[in-house]
């Protein structure tokens, strides 16, 4: 930091005491909690492994900033709330950030990071998605009894005339249509797609690849495909049946389904009239859509409220009681919250012109999410933040003021003594420390 005299800022007095401020406190950073993120990263080996997936065609002898350090800058930046590359023109001189990168010299700035980002190709995206799956499988100490794969798509509105932009009538805007796959809170796939496609496009192929990859590691684990009605396609359901994959998938209501379920819906309406409160009844039927080659089990939820009838239908291969199956289907709603967390990590900041650079940005946000979710799952359990969003974790555990001091044999980071989450911070640091 410059030693020149800093300008004094004057503020209104406080109980007759003068209030002044100067930017002369020394090497202070606002991101002290990134120490926890680095520990999570080292525990997983995430950015090291991800760097091996990247396309880096620079001449080795002329490279000042290695791929791993540039990748770490971007991922840690998203965690800390820095969505734009130009933020790094200031952060490159932050001594804490330099220490996190393992060096005491200036880091890569906006231009370096931009060139690196636009150099990524299809092979990088494929390799990083495989890495996400491997990280998920590595999180298990032993083979799980069952893995439920939640599929969903969302809109990602574009910022200009990027490659692959199309108008989507449902969302009423130009956008991309990325596909995500989760198991619980853990992210397995983040796949950017154009929006001029069926919402289920490539979902069957991705399910096939995931099933093969999971079974190589856990051959006896049951796999369940779960999704909303946008993914109800007879080819996907047929593939599941041929390969021993169970499914719970929403199915859009239509006159035929409603006719089959009319008696149950009538009973729900009569119960509502008699009791005056919302009614839910569950039943099942054997049904085959026109494109299906066989009948399948469909669960019917007959709901009636003061707003009228609200029937819902789910097609499934499971044999449990109808209400139990429907409740299990409803749990997929939590995935929508996890997709929102991707936006908290700026996965929708797809403002590059080139397609693969935007896919790369989605995957950067995915890597940032893996680190934050690791902290939440492994280190925040049994604390008041165990169910916090990544944005809350960022505000309460990452954005902590600190003073950086470089001594002969060590770096000392002096965190704010007034940090209101000091005890939780210490708890997380202990949980993430290597055993």
Secondary structure, 3 states (H helix, E strand, C coil): CCCCCCCCEEEEEECCEEEEECCCCCCEECCCCHHHHHHHHHHHCHHHHHHCCCCCCCCHHHCCCCHHHHHHHHHHHHHHCCCCHHHHHHHCCCHHHHHHCCCCCCCCCHHHHHHHHHCCCHHHHHHHHHHHHHHHHHCCCCCCCEEEEEEEECCEECCCCCCCCEEECCCCEEEECCEEEEECCEEEEEECCECCCCCCCCHHHHHHHHHHHHHHHCCCCEEEEEECHHHCCHHHHHHHHHCCCEEEEECCCCHHHHHHCHHHHHHHHHHHHHHCCCEEEEEEEEECCCCCCCCEEEEEEEEEECCEECCEEEEECCCCCHHHHHHHHHCCHHHHHHHHHHHHCCCCCCCCCCHHHHHHHHHHHHHHHHHHHHHHHHHCCCCCCCCCCHHHHHHHHHCCCEEEEECCCCEEEEECCCCCCHHHHHHHHHHHCCC
